[in-house]
Every structure is written in C-alpha cells, then in structure tokens.
Amino acid sequence: MFDRVKLPESVKIVEVGPRDGLQNEKQLISLQAKIQLIDELALAGVKFIETGSFVSPKWVPQMADSAMVFKSLNRRAGVCYSALTPNLQGFAAALDAGVDEVAIFGSASESFSQKNINCSVAESLARFQPLVEQARLQGMQVRAYVSCVLGCPYEGDIAPTTVATLAKALFDMGCYEVSLGDTIGTGTPSKTAALLDAVLPLLSPDKIAVHFHDTFGQAIANILVALQYGISVIDSSVAGLGGCPYAKGAAGNVATEDVVYMLNGMNISTGIDLIKLCKAGDKIMQQLGRTTQSKAALAILSSIP
C-alpha cells in the first residue's frame, strides 16, 4: 500500500454544481437562475466554480447558454470560473466567452468513451493534444477529468492500473491536475485505496483531485480515504445536484455542504461559509421544485429561524 501522509491542513473545493450538476436536469433552468447560483457560491467563499461547458447543445441542451452565462457573470476577485471543452471548437468558444480555465474529459473505460464522446480512449487523447497545446499558447491552464475510475455501467470494474496509466498520460500532455471520477458511484473505501495505490506512484497527490458520485452513499467515506492519502482537491456539487446522462441510475455528486461539514469537523480549512452555501443550494433546489440531497444542509436549514 502507498504510504499514507498527514491529513491536509486545507482543501480546495471544486464546485461542479453549475455544470456537472445542472446538466443532468431535464427542466431548462433560466440564465438568471444559473448566474444567481454561481454568484451566491462565490459569495459563500467558493474559489473554483465549474461554470458551464462548450459542448453541442444537441447532446447537453442545459448548457446551450454557457457563453451567455460567462458573459453575464458578476465576476468576483479570486474566483476561477472554468468550463468543460471537448474539442478545439469548444475551446475557441470558451476563449471568446472569457473563461478562466478549461477542462477536458476522458474515460478509463473504452465502452464508456464510445458512448460518451464517440471515440476510443486513444482517439480521445489524440483529440485533446491540440487543445492542450492551444491552451498553453494562450497561457491558460487545463484540468483533466477521468471518468469511470471505480466502475463502468458497461464493463463493470476498471483496473486501477488502467486509470493510473491514463491519468499519467493526461498529466504528461500538459494538464496540471487530473480529477478521478467515480461516475456511477460504485466505489468503496477499499476500492478507493487500491486506486490511489496505483495512481500515486505515477503522480504526486498535489496533481490529483477526486470526484465521487453518491449512488450507494459511499462518497464521504471515499473522500476520507483520499484525504488520508494526501489528496487536497475535492470536486463536489451544491445540494448534491447531478448524475450522468450516459450512466443510468447514477446519483448526483457528493453534496458540497456535506463535504464542507466533514472538513470543518476535522479542522481542515476550505474558506467556505457553510450557512451561505446551504442557502445557495436551497435556493436552486426551490427553482427545481425539489429538496436538497445534502443531509448537512437539511439539518442546518431546519435549525435556522
């Protein structure tokens, strides 16, 4: 087993609710509601917000107004507003909209790669190379997502060594950080440990983020394991928004409120005001006509007069 390290003193929360969370919603959400959510997250102290994506509206109609979202933002100092960009066309649109950072997304599963981005894993890497090079020329950082790291809806378990090899390839390509995504939420603490045992000999903990969905209620436990391995970047979604349009039954991302509550209790700093965060999540869920998926938010909001 890879040697565990001292728990981090602070954690960077990558808030993915405005993109990864909302993209799975069937009901169209207004431009104003999206902008309000993003601004309230920033006012709560969230410093890294995945704000939209520049993909074909045919595949992800909820993100069709991402350019307008970026152009209408009330940008807060010190906040990074990022976007997902699958190809050079998306990258060009992101540049025009004024994004701060872009992300690319690949899969550790060949089947999922074909279903999600219509190409093999090797072809996806070849497709990303010119985008990363263009970003470098523009002085823009690129983040990478690897999906299905702890299981695939078509192939079942994925070998940790497969994930490790892909993560290293994306880092070597020029991505400054690689987010390991449990897309269908089937991971457990022991599987998370096995994954990190395979990845961390190739990439140091400061180059890795974790991205857990909570389908089987394991996300918080998996995050604790990642913290014990020295990982200090966690992707999460306000109110537990999300899912995956290409993975039937996958629940939303782990709720940011639950992650922040746990980290507060461990004396690990995030810089996020939990009360303001809960209120931001509650407001967007009211827009959707649903209750928050965050247990911490439910408890905290019920105690506020």
C-alpha positions in Angstrom: 0.0 0.0 0.0 1.2 3.5 -0.8 2.4 5.3 2.3 -0.3 7.5 3.8 0.6 11.0 4.8 -0.6 13.6 7.2 -4.1 15.0 6.5 -4.0 18.2 4.6 -4.5 21.5 6.5 -6.6 22.9 3.8 -8.7 21.6 0.9 -9.6 23.2 -2.5 -13.2 22.6 -3.3 -14.0 22.5 -7.0 -17.7 23.3 -7.2 -19.2 21.4 -10.1 -22.9 22.1 -9.5 -23.5 24.8 -12.1 -22.1 22.5 -14.9 -21.9 18.8 -13.9 -24.9 19.2 -11.5 -27.3 21.2 -13.7 -26.5 19.5 -17.0 -28.5 16.4 -15.9 -31.7 18.4 -15.2 -34.5 17.8 -17.7 -36.3 21.1 -16.9 -34.5 24.1 -18.5 -33.1 26.5 -15.9 -33.1 30.2 -16.6 -30.0 32.1 -17.4 -30.7 34.4 -14.4 -31.1 31.4 -12.0 -27.7 30.0 -13.2 -26.0 33.3 -12.7 -27.5 33.8 -9.3 -26.4 30.3 -8.2 -22.8 31.0 -9.3 -22.7 34.3 -7.6 -24.0 33.0 -4.4 -21.5 30.2 -4.4 -18.7 32.8 -4.9 -20.1 34.9 -2.1 -20.1 31.8 0.2 -16.3 31.6 -0.4 -16.1 29.0 -3.2 -13.0 29.9 -5.2 -13.2 27.4 -8.0 -16.5 27.1 -9.9 -17.2 25.0 -12.9 -19.5 27.4 -14.6 -20.5 25.8 -17.9 -19.5 23.7 -20.8 -19.0 24.3 -24.5 -20.4 21.1 -26.0 -23.0 20.5 -28.6 -26.4 21.6 -27.3 -27.8 18.6 -29.2 -26.2 16.4 -26.5 -26.4 18.7 -23.5 -29.2 21.2 -24.0 -29.0 22.6 -20.5 -25.5 24.0 -21.3 -26.6 25.8 -24.5 -26.4 29.2 -22.9 -22.9 28.8 -21.3 -21.5 31.6 -23.4 -24.2 34.0 -22.1 -23.6 32.7 -18.5 -19.9 33.6 -18.7 -20.5 37.0 -20.4 -23.2 37.9 -17.8 -21.3 36.9 -14.6 -20.7 39.3 -11.8 -17.0 38.1 -11.5 -15.7 38.1 -8.0 -12.0 38.7 -7.3 -10.0 35.5 -6.6 -12.6 33.2 -8.1 -11.8 30.9 -11.0 -14.7 30.4 -13.4 -14.0 27.3 -15.5 -15.6 25.4 -18.4 -15.6 22.0 -20.0 -14.3 21.9 -23.6 -14.3 18.7 -25.5 -12.6 19.9 -28.6 -10.9 22.9 -30.4 -14.3 24.3 -31.4 -15.4 24.3 -27.8 -12.1 25.7 -26.7 -12.5 28.6 -29.2 -16.0 29.3 -27.9 -14.7 29.2 -24.3 -12.0 31.7 -25.1 -14.4 34.1 -26.7 -16.7 33.8 -23.6 -13.8 34.7 -21.3 -13.3 31.6 -19.3 -10.5 31.5 -16.7 -9.6 27.8 -17.2 -10.8 24.8 -19.3 -11.2 21.1 -18.6 -11.1 18.1 -20.9 -12.8 14.8 -20.1 -11.7 11.2 -20.9 -12.7 7.8 -19.7 -10.9 4.9 -18.2 -13.5 2.6 -19.9 -13.4 2.0 -23.7 -17.1 1.4 -23.8 -18.0 4.5 -21.9 -15.7 6.5 -24.0 -17.5 5.4 -27.2 -20.9 6.1 -25.6 -19.9 9.5 -24.1 -17.6 11.1 -26.7 -17.9 8.7 -29.7 -14.3 7.6 -29.8 -11.8 5.3 -28.3 -9.6 6.3 -25.3 -6.6 6.5 -27.5 -8.5 8.7 -30.0 -9.7 10.9 -27.2 -6.1 11.6 -26.2 -5.1 12.4 -29.7 -8.1 14.8 -29.9 -7.1 16.6 -26.7 -3.5 17.2 -27.6 -4.0 20.2 -29.9 -6.5 21.7 -27.5 -3.9 21.5 -24.6 -1.3 23.0 -26.9 -3.6 25.9 -27.9 -4.4 26.5 -24.2 -0.7 26.6 -23.4 -0.2 29.2 -26.1 -3.0 31.3 -24.6 -1.4 30.9 -21.1 -4.5 29.0 -19.9 -4.4 26.0 -17.6 -6.1 22.8 -18.5 -7.7 20.4 -16.0 -8.5 16.8 -16.9 -11.3 14.5 -15.8 -11.1 10.7 -16.0 -14.5 9.1 -15.7 -15.4 5.5 -14.6 -12.3 5.1 -12.4 -14.1 2.8 -9.9 -16.6 1.2 -12.3 -18.3 1.4 -15.6 -22.0 0.8 -16.4 -21.0 -1.3 -19.4 -17.8 -3.0 -18.3 -18.0 -3.3 -14.5 -14.8 -2.9 -12.5 -11.9 -1.0 -14.1 -8.4 -2.0 -13.4 -6.6 0.7 -11.2 -3.5 0.4 -13.4 -5.6 1.4 -16.4 -6.7 4.6 -14.6 -3.2 5.3 -13.5 -1.8 5.0 -17.0 -4.4 7.3 -18.4 -4.0 9.9 -15.6 -0.2 10.0 -16.2 -0.8 10.4 -20.0 -3.1 13.4 -19.4 -0.6 15.0 -17.0 2.3 14.4 -19.4 0.2 16.0 -22.1 0.1 19.2 -20.1 -2.9 19.0 -17.8 -1.9 20.5 -14.4 -4.5 18.4 -12.4 -6.3 15.2 -13.0 -9.7 14.6 -11.4 -10.5 10.9 -10.8 -14.2 10.4 -11.2 -16.4 7.6 -9.8 -19.0 8.3 -12.4 -21.6 5.7 -11.3 -20.8 5.9 -7.6 -20.0 2.2 -7.1 -16.7 2.9 -5.3 -16.0 1.9 -1.7 -13.1 2.9 0.6 -11.1 -0.2 -0.2 -11.5 0.3 -3.9 -10.5 3.9 -3.5 -7.4 2.9 -1.6 -6.5 0.4 -4.3 -7.0 3.1 -7.0 -4.7 5.6 -5.2 -2.1 2.9 -4.6 -1.9 2.5 -8.3 -2.0 6.2 -9.2 0.2 7.9 -6.7 3.4 6.1 -7.6 3.0 7.8 -11.0 1.6 11.2 -9.9 2.0 13.1 -6.7 -1.0 13.8 -4.5 -1.0 17.5 -5.3 -1.7 16.7 -9.0 -4.8 14.6 -8.2 -8.4 15.5 -7.4 -11.2 13.2 -6.5 -14.8 13.3 -7.9 -17.3 11.0 -6.2 -20.9 10.4 -7.0 -23.0 9.2 -4.1 -25.2 6.5 -5.7 -24.6 4.0 -2.9 -23.9 6.5 -0.1 -20.1 5.9 -0.2 -18.8 9.3 -1.4 -17.9 10.8 2.0 -16.2 7.6 3.1 -14.2 7.5 -0.1 -13.2 11.2 0.3 -11.9 10.4 3.8 -9.7 7.7 2.3 -8.4 10.2 -0.3 -7.6 12.7 2.4 -5.6 10.1 4.2 -3.6 9.6 1.0 -2.8 13.4 0.9 -5.3 14.4 -1.7 -6.3 18.0 -1.1 -8.6 18.8 -4.1 -12.2 17.6 -3.9 -14.9 18.0 -6.6 -18.4 18.4 -5.2 -21.8 19.7 -6.2 -24.0 22.1 -4.1 -27.2 20.3 -2.8 -25.9 17.0 -4.4 -27.0 18.1 -7.8 -26.0 15.9 -10.7 -26.0 12.4 -12.2 -24.7 11.3 -15.6 -26.7 11.3 -18.8 -24.7 8.3 -20.0 -24.9 6.2 -16.9 -28.4 5.2 -16.0 -29.2 5.3 -12.3 -26.1 7.2 -11.3 -26.9 9.6 -8.4 -25.7 13.1 -8.1 -22.2 14.2 -7.0 -21.4 14.3 -3.3 -23.0 17.4 -1.8 -20.6 20.3 -1.2 -22.4 21.1 2.1 -21.7 17.5 3.4 -18.0 17.7 2.4 -17.5 21.1 4.0 -19.3 20.0 7.2 -17.0 17.0 7.4 -13.9 19.1 6.7 -14.9 21.7 9.3 -15.2 18.9 11.9 -11.7 17.7 11.0 -10.3 21.3 11.3 -9.4 21.3 7.6 -9.9 24.7 6.1 -11.9 25.4 2.9 -12.6 29.1 3.2 -16.3 28.4 2.6 -19.1 29.8 4.8 -21.3 26.7 5.3 -24.5 28.6 6.1 -24.3 30.7 3.0 -23.5 27.6 1.0 -26.6 25.8 2.3 -28.8 28.8 1.4 -27.4 28.9 -2.1 -28.2 25.2 -2.5 -31.6 25.6 -1.1 -32.5 28.4 -3.5 -31.5 26.4 -6.6 -33.4 23.4 -5.4 -36.5 25.5 -4.9 -36.2 26.6 -8.5 -36.2 22.9 -9.4 -39.1 22.1 -7.1 -37.1 19.5 -5.1 -35.4 19.1 -1.7 -31.7 19.3 -1.3 -29.8 15.9 -1.3 -27.4 17.2 1.4 -28.0 15.8 4.8 -25.9 18.6 6.4 -27.9 21.3 4.6 -31.2 19.7 5.7 -30.1 19.8 9.3 -28.6 23.2 9.2 -31.5 24.9 7.3 -34.1 23.3 9.7 -32.3 25.0 12.7 -32.3 28.5 11.2 -35.3 30.5 12.4 
